[in-house]
Amino acid sequence: MIAEPTLINKPSVQNENEIVDLNSSGAVNRASGGRNENRQKSARGKRKAREGVENAKRKHPRTSNGGLGRAENGRPNKRDMESVTLFEVVTMGRGAIQAVVDDWIEAYVMDRDTALLDLISFFIQCSGCKGLVTAEMFQSRDIDVMSKMVEDLDEGSGLQYKRFMAFPWILTVTWPMDVDSGEYPLVITTQYWKRFRSQFCEFVSVLVARCQNCIIFDGYLMSTLISLLTELSDSRLRAFRHTCTLAAVKLLSALVSLSVNVDNSQKLLEVERSKYPGRHASPRLERIQRKVLELQERKLELENMMDAIFKGVFLKRYRDVVAEIRAVCMEELTVWMRLYGSLFLNDSYLKYVGWMLHDKQPDVRLKCALGLQGLYLEENLSLKMDLFTIRFKERMLSMVLDKDHEVAMQAMKLLMSVSKYCDDTFSQDDFKHMFQFVYSSNRPLAAAAGEILYCRLLVEPDVPTREGATGAERHRDLTLARVRALMHFSEESELHEHVVYLVDSLWECGGAVLRDWASLTSLLLQPSPPSSSSSSSSSSPPAQEQVVSPAELRFVLEVLLASVRQAAEGPPLAGRATGKKVIGAKDKKSQQDECVGLTAHLLRVLPQLLCKYSEDVQMMTSLLKIPQYFQVITSGEEHSEAVQGLLARMEAAVSGHTDQALLEAAARSYLALSSEESPWHDHVIPVMDQLIQRWTAHLGTLLEDVLKEGHFTEDKEKAEEILSTLRKLTAFHNGQHMSKWGLHDQVSKLLIAETKHGGLPAEVVVEALRCVGLSILWKLHSFGEVAASREAVIRQRTQLRAFCEKCHRCLTHMEQQVREQAFVSLCDVLVAHNYQLQVWEPASGTPLLLYAPDPKLQKALVTFILDHVFTGAETDGHSTRVSGLDTECGSTRLEDLHKRRNLLAAYCKLIVTSVLEMSMAAEIFKQYMKYYSDFGDIIKETLNRTRQMDKIESARTLMLCLQQMAMRCQMEYNGESKME
């Protein structure tokens, strides 16, 4: 609230602020007699605040009041618009801003002192100040008056005050000591205040725009306003600094717009002159010329105002301790450069943006990156930034490694903008540095890097010219050139196994190329290159057709498979965070339509591809994955013939190959095509059942031949057939319940023979363990769905116990792969059985399937973990392991580590699911520090889970672990002492 401006010999008039009821003794009034009059009018000030009858147009002396709470009464109608303060109007919404600004201008013309005091009160209230403002006219000629402009604490009243000059007044603002609590309109995030910032900025812009032809150049308004904002932006109070800095830079932005209008008027004059060269000036031309001359005279005054704000506010606040204030300064500076480049777009101003690219706060760096994007995207502006680009290029390149994902993504977009108009700025090594981020775990960053990769390599690749080529042939050559460029990049990056992530990064910008199913499949269906003898006898020129190498065909198929997956499932990938959380209904409908199109095309083409590459296991594996992504909504009758052809080729593939990856891909595709939602369900189920029945019967025949009285008869050829048949059955058993074929009893014969007599090949034992384990898991999964008799439960329990015993014996097998498979199968079965115990309901009518591992089995599990996981060189603390393995092939070591981590995770899962006693985890906890870099995360998560299960038992386990370690250290110490 602001009191009436007075001369030194006139008492100051003060009213209390309507938000906080301050005693009049708290006001720091430099005018004589103000304290007594304030006491007399305090009650009247409160009553006026409650009634809200303050009029912005009153000409008699009055006070400005109003506060943060007033605006919460709701939006007034036009009839009451004059009864509220400027602050309340801004908090109500944009609709009333222009009208109230026009009213304020009329009031200013009639009584500029009163109106200007209202405007000063507005900025004080917008800062959240709940104190008191006193104004007195500056008439003193004391040369030491500026030394009295202070901001301090009045110990007598307990209030803070700031005394400063806003010519022709000396203003004193007082406020309570606890006002700097961080709550002021710009930072309040409630529903009511969330739009205040935009409305406040809009008010400043509208004020300048409506005053540009009248009072802005009177030498009074802008001088006072700039002085006010300059002083308050230099306050120790954050609310004043933040609010008035924002107002000052927005004021400068509005003045920049006026200066731009002056330049535009000059251009308009030149256009009008060019219309009538050599003729007498028309009345319209004369009016424009007079207007331009008038504006040119004012342009210098505008630049002086901008210079005063820049030096008085920006140069002090762009280094403010508050990150929000620094971000505001950087955001508006780039706006000035874009709007008024002739003045601001030079190295004298650009250096501030470059310096703040190193700011510690991500919000400031983000504003700098966004602002620079706008500058580089305009070619006429980017040409003026050569020196800046050279000076800060390394910093912009390093910002893509920013720990803040949004900053890193916008930095990559900034590099994209720079590369468009500054071709020679980045070297090939710089582009390689950018390209590698297509494999980033942050999808927005990877998509931005993918856009750079697409523009540099795929938009205009090197396409060999062919005379007389048709449009389809030229399009095919273009697709091949893009594939080769992409393949060359993938091979150079040495991450060619991550094609799916590369496709995901290119999906936003290069989706049209990746969705060109016809071109990709046409490359795969291209006839094989003729032999040398046939090509020499051919009369056609050899350079007419481009030959696609086998490596290029494999890469094309990988791209096709990744594109089909991307179109069917969408962006989410394992290990890659996506910025878009929910897919809208429109995007989902578009995705479904696209899947219908690719399904119709691939249903026709896929049988031909399976026939052509029937001998290539790697190609067949990728091709057999494609049916998993078919759109099942497609009408079944329309493509029934194509489906029959596809099923025939898939049956030939699984019958002629025994590769595990190929069989698993085929099994998943069969299951996808035979789902209940699929229109081809009735076609696929009989074919799949027939296959399983044939394999099961063949396996039974083979077992009768090789198992004589429980002994395995060595027959290498039949052993290979048993292995291949088991792999096929296991692959299909992984996705469906196959108990109706009696597979459990047949395969168990192999395990019985191995545990009693031995002699089976290790691969056959591994597949038998997997197959029987899957059978047990499916029975546990379906247990309780239908009421079972007591005899059935006893039979299932017997099968479970017998399988656990077989796995127990296999833990000491001579072959490591058998031991590992027995351990994994045993852990899976025990965890599944524990889950079945938790979900069992007595009311279901099914007896409880109860089984618990005996102490011998528990000890065998712990021994296995210690022998197979915690082996090799130890890791001391948090350091990296250094052993002989580091000199070997890195991929071998990683595969071995991955296998050991899986074994440890399986054992820890038994602990946290209460299958094993918690004390069995003591041996694991003892290895925490030794193998921290390899297994620290797994052991730490186990510690957290056990603590959540039972804090007391967890503490006992840790004590047991420490006791055992202490005893071992003591024994080692005693042994060393004896040796000495």
Secondary structure, DSSP 4 states (H G I P E B T S, - for coil): -BPBP--TTS--B----SSS---GGG----STTHHHHHHHHHHHHHHHHHHT---TT--SS--B---TTGGGG-PPPGGGGGGS-HHHHHHH-GGGHHHHHHHHHHHHHH-HHHHHHHHHHHHHHHTT--SEEEEEE-----TTGGGG--EEEETTTTEEEEEEEETTEEEEEEEEGGG-SS-STTT--STTTTTHHHHHHHHHHHHHHHHTTTGGGSSSHHHHHHHHHHHHTT-SSHHHHHHHHHHHHHHHHHHHHHHHHHHHHHHHHHHHHHHSTTSPPPHHHHHHHHHHHHHHHHHHHHHHHHHHHIIIIIHHHTT-SSHHHHHHHHHHHHHHHHH-HHHH-SHHHHHHHHHHTT-SSHHHHHHHHHHHHHHHTSHHHHTT-HHHHHHHHHHHHHGGG-SSHHHHHHHHHHHHHHHHH-TTTS-HHHHHHHHGGGG-SBHHHHHHHHHHHIIIIISS------TT--HHHHHHHHHHHHHHHHHHHHHHHT-GGGHHHHHHHHHHHHHHHHT-HHHHHHHHTSPPPPPHHHHHH--S-GGGSPPPPHHHHHHHHHHHHHHHHHHHH-S-BTTBB-S--S--HHHHHHHHHHHHHHHHHHHHHHHHHHHHTTT-HHHHHHHHHGGGG--TTS-TTTTHHHHHHHHHHHHHHHHH---HHHHHHHHHHHHHHTSTT-TTHHHHHHHHHHHHHHHHHHHHHHHHHHEETTEEPP-HHHHHHHHHHHHHHHHHHTTS--GGGTHHHHHHHHHHHHHHT----HHHHHHHHHHHHHHHHHHHHHBTTB---HHHHHHHHHHHHHHHHHHHHHTT-SSHHHHHHHHHHHHHHHHHHHHHHHH--GGGSPPP------HHHHHHHHHHHHHHTS-SSPP-TTSPP-SGGGGS-HHHHHHHHHHHHHHHHHHHHHHHTTSS-GGGGHHHHTTTTTTHHHHHHHHHHHHHHHHHH-HHHHHHHHHHHHHHHHHHHHHHHHHHHHH-
